[in-house]
């Protein structure tokens, strides 16, 4: 059996590869041929792979096309399905499949595996894609497209625990993101951010995200691409069973209480607070019971709640650091006069300069503080501001505050304004 790398062509950010497989054995035909894909999260799908029929020497041979991980290499696999098809001596077929030009540029070698019916072990041929100096042997387009500079695949657990919260992300050029859950019992906490966290359901399926290219002004260009990941959750043997979570305002504070019917490997509860019901920050920790099969009660006092309506949720963390979120509750506290308002601009932030204008602020409301929190919950910047002027200018050190998405919180006298900003 002989395998030839006939050609590779580039178009619209894709690399199209064509191979010729020749049967040199007079007795019998081949069972399958499989072509390597670029890594675990392959961009190719069976629907994008094609097998040439014009060069066939026996018209009654057909092929099933799969995208499995059954071989040492992740591959696109063509299996012969006709029981009477004869791939005669020196008969051949051409096979074509695609991947992104970027993915192709990252590969050093490409392996093709073929199995003949009369030979016990599969035949493997590896093609070098780079010369001895490490340079690509095949030219790519001079100007890479959006698809070619957007790395393939979704990073995250393929087998998360049902009921847990799992983080998923993609590596890409500047993009707008829209995530889609693999099952109806999954809950995506915010489907337009990257990384994204999701409450894992019991259903297996395909998690996918649409990336839409953004220009330098943050506007959509009209180019988009889809990335997918097959996920198969395993069942949670005995999650914490939360039967009650409530909050009540008392004497300038908020008292939170919750109860559990059972717990297993429960390390702690992290109490989180939000001014808008979307962007949460941790304000305290309560130790869990570990393992329990009886009704337990917990309390937490927020002694400095936000003015107006405040949102709370619990993050339950196991000993192995698996975690899940409770429902979100809202507690309304007394308004202490007119709340101040912080207006942040520009957004996105350019040249590391942020302007803050305060409305309804007076000096008797005390100090004003700005903090930046990244999407993992880490505070990367905190500074006390001088509110005497009409406009406060804050300059960030690019070595301390990297480019990316942050939650900007401006606080004064128990009031907090939270806004998502992008630093470019």
N, C-alpha and C positions, 0 to 999 in steps of 0.2 A: 504494500500500500504506500502510495506517495502523496505527500501533502505539499502544496506550493502556495506561498503568500503572493497572490497575483497583484494586488494593488491596494492603496489607501487613498481616499479623496476627502477633501474638506469642503463643507458647505454649511452656512448658517450655524456655525459653532459646533458642528458635528463631524466626527471622523467616521467614514464608511469603509469597512474592511472587507475584502473579498479573498476567499481561499478556494483553491481547486483540490479536490480529493480524487485520486485515481486508484482504482482497485487493480493491483498487479497480480492477484492470486486467481488462478484459473478455476479453483474449486470454491464455490460459495460466495456469499456477499457479506457486506459489512453491516453491523447492528446499529452503530451510532457514531456520530462525530460531535465533539464538544469544543467550543472556542472560549478561551479565558476572558473573563470580565475584570474590570479594574477595581478589585477589592470587595469587601463584604457587602457594602451597600451599592450594588451595581445600578447604573443609570438605565441600562437597557431593559426593555420588557419584551416578552414574547411577541407582542403586537408590532414592535418596531423591527424585529428580525425577519429577514426574507431569505428564501432559498431559491436560487435560479433554476428555472425549468427548461430554458432554451438549450442548455448544453447536455441534457440527459440523454443517455444511450438506451434507456429502457423506460418507456412511458408509463408503466404500471407500478412504479415505485413511488410511494408517498411518505411524508415525514411528519411526525409530531414534533412540536417545538416547545421546549421547556426552559425555565430559568431557575435551575435548582442549585443547591450547594452540596451535591452528592460526591463531587470529586475533590481532590486536594485543592484545585483552583475553583473559584466561583465562575460559573460558565453559562453560556447559552448552548443548549444541547438539542441536536436534531437526531431523532430516533426513527429508523425505518419501520413502517407500520404494515406494509403489504406482505402477506405471507408468501406470495408467489412471485414477488419482484426479484429479478436477477440482475445484480450489479456486476456485469460480466467482466472478464479480464480486460484491462485497459479501458473499461468504462469509467466515466467520471461525472461528477456534478460540481457546480460552483455554488458556494454559500456566501451570503453577505449579511453582515450585522453592523450595528451602529453603537457608538458611545460618544460622549462629548469630546471635543478636541482637547479640552483641558485635561480630562481624565487620560486620554491617550498619551498626552505629553508627559504625564507623570509615571508611565510604565517604562521599565527597563527591558523587560522581556515579555513575550506572549507565548503561551503554551497551547497547543492543539492536541487533543486526545481522541484517538479513533479505536474502535473495537471491531475486529473481524470475527465472523461466526466460527471460523476454523482455527482461530488463534486464542489461546487461553488468556493471555495478558493483553491489556490495551497497549496500543502503540502511542508514544508521546514524542512530539517534536516541539522544540522550543526555538522561537525566532528572536534574535537580538533586535531591539529597537533603537539601540545607540551604538556609536562607533567606539573604538578603543579609548578615545579621549573623553567619552561620556556625552558626546553631542548627539542630538536626535538624528536618525537616518532619514526621517521623513519630514518634509517641510509642513508648517502650519500657516494659517492666514496671518498676515502681518499685523492686522488689527483684530485682537480677540473680541468676540461678541460677548454679550451678557451671559449667555449659556456657558461659554468656554471659561470664563473667569469665576463662575459660581461653582464651588466645590460640590461634588456629588454626595448624595446620601444625607441621612438624618442621624445625628449622634444621640444615643440614649439606649436604655435597656430594651432588649427585644422580648424579654420574659420578666416583666415587672410583677409584683405581687398585687393581686386584686384588692382594692381598698386602699392601697398606698398612694402617695403622690410621687410622680416621676417627672424628671426634668428632661426635655428634648431640645435640641438646637441644630442649626445649620450654619456652615461657614459660607459667607457670600460677600459679594460686592454690595454697596449701599442698596437696600431693598426695603419694600413694604412687605409685610408678612401676613398671611392668612392661613391659620391651622385648621384642620378638619379631623375630628375624632374618628377612631377606627370602629367604634360601636356606640349605640344609643345610650348605654349605661356608663360611658366615659364622660367626664366633665373637664373641659379645658378652662383653666382659671382666667386666662386672657389670651385670646386667639390671634392677637395682632402684635405680639412682642416676641423677641428672640434673645435669650432662651425662653422657652414656654414650659409651664408646669401643668400637669394634668392629674386629676383624680382617676386612678385606674379602675376600670370596670372589669367584669368577668368575660366579656366578649373578646374573641380574637378577631383580627382584621388588619387593615392597612391604615396606618397613620400617614397623613400626607399634608404638605404645606405648599402653598402657591407663593412664589417670590416674584415681586414686580419691581423692575429696575427703577431707581431714582437718579435724577440728574444732580448736578452740583447745587441746585436750588431746592432740592428735596421734593421735586415734582416727578410724577410717574411718566416714563417715556413711552409706555405702551408695550414694552418687552416684558415677557413673563416666562416662568419655567416652573415645573412641578417636581418636587422631590418626595419620595415615599420610603416607608419602613414597615415591614411586616412585623406585627407584635402578637404575642401569644401569652396572656397573663396566666400565672399559676394562683390557685386559690389561697386566700388568707385563712390560716387554720383557726384562729380565734382573735379577731380584732377587738379593740376596746369598744365596748357598747355604751355609747353616750345616750342617756335617757332624758337629760334635761340640761339646758344652758340658758341662763337668763341674766339680766342686769337691771338695776334700779338706781336712780339718783337719790342720794341721801346727804344732806348737809354739805353741799359743795363737793361731794365726791361721788363716785360710781362704784357700787358693790356688785361684783360678778359672782355667780354661783353656778355650779354644775354638778351632775351626779352621773355615776357609771354603774351599770349592772354587773359588768365583768371586765377584767383586764388581764392581758398576757404580755409579759416582757415590757411593761410600760415604765419608761424611765422618767418622763416629765411632761408637763404642759407648758408651752410658751404662750403667753397672753399677748395678742397683737391688737393694735388700735389703728383706726383710720379716720381721716376727716371727710373722705368722699366715698367710702365703701369699696374702693378699688385698690388704693395704694396703702399697704399695711406696714407698720413698724412694731418690733417687739418692745413691750414696756415692762415685762416681768416674767418670772418663772415659778411654777409650783411643782414640787416633787410628786411623781406618781407613786402608785402602790406596788408596782412590779407585777405581781400576779394576784388576782382576787376573783372570787365568784360570788361576792356579796355586794349589796348596795353601798356605795361610798359617796360622800359628799365633799365638795371642794369649794373654797372661797378665795377671792382676790379683790383687793381694794385699790382702785385707781384714785389716788388722793388729789391728783391735778388733772381732771378731765378737760377736754376741749370744750369751748363754749358752743352752745347749740346742740346739734345732733352729732353723736359720736358712734362709730361703728367698731364692734369687737368681734374677734374670732379666736379659737384655740388651735394651736398647732400641737398635736399629740405626737411625741417622739419616743420610739422604742429604743431598747438597749443597742440594737444593731444600726441605729440612726435612720431606720425607715420611719416615715412620718405621714400623717394625714391631717386634714383640716376639718374643723367643725363647720356648722352653718354660721352665717354672719348675723349678728343681732344689732339693733340700733337702740341707743339710749339717748333721750333728750334731756339736756341739763338747762338750768336757768340761763338766760341771756344776760350778761353783765354789761349792759349798754350796747353801743354799736360796735360790732367787730371791725378790727382793722383789716385792710386788704392789701396784699402785696402783688404788684404787677411786675413780672419778670420779662425782660426783652434783651436782645433778640432771641428768638427760638426757631431754628437751631442757633447755638452760641458759636460765634466765629471769633478768631484771634484771641480766645481765652478771656474775653471780656463780657461780663454780665451786668446789666443795669437793673436796679430794683427801685421802684417807686412805691411809697407807702401811702395808702388812703385811710382816712378815719383814724389816724394815729396821733396820740398826744404823749408828752413826756412822762405823764403819770402812769402810763402803761408799762414803764420799765424798759429793760434792755431788749434788743432785737438780735436774733441769732439766725444765721443761715447754715444749713447742713446739706450735704449731698450724700445720697445713699445709692450704691449700685444695685443692680437687679438681683444680686445674691444676698442683699441685706446688709452689706458691709458699709459702714460710714467712712467715706474717703476724704471728706472735707468738712470742717466746722470752724465758724468764725463769728465773733461778736461784731455787730455792725454799728456804725455811728449814724443814728437817724436824724441828725440835726438838719441836714440839707434836704432839698426837694427830691434829689436823686442820689442813690447810693451806687457807686461803681465798684465791682468786685473783679479782681484779676486772679485767674487760676494759674498755678504752676503746672505746665504740661507734664512735668516728670511725676507730679503727684496725682493729677486728675487727667486720666487718659481720655482719648476720644471715645464716645459711646453714649448710651442712654442712662439717665440718672433720675432719681426722685429728689427734687429740691424742696426743702421744708424751711419756711420762714416762721419763727415762733416769737411771741411776745405775750407776757402775762397770761399764759395758759392757752392762748389762741394759736392756732397753727394753720398755715396755708401750704398745701402740698400741690406741686405741679411737676409733671414729667417734662424734662428738658433733654435736648440732644446737643452734645458738645462735638463740634466738627474740627 
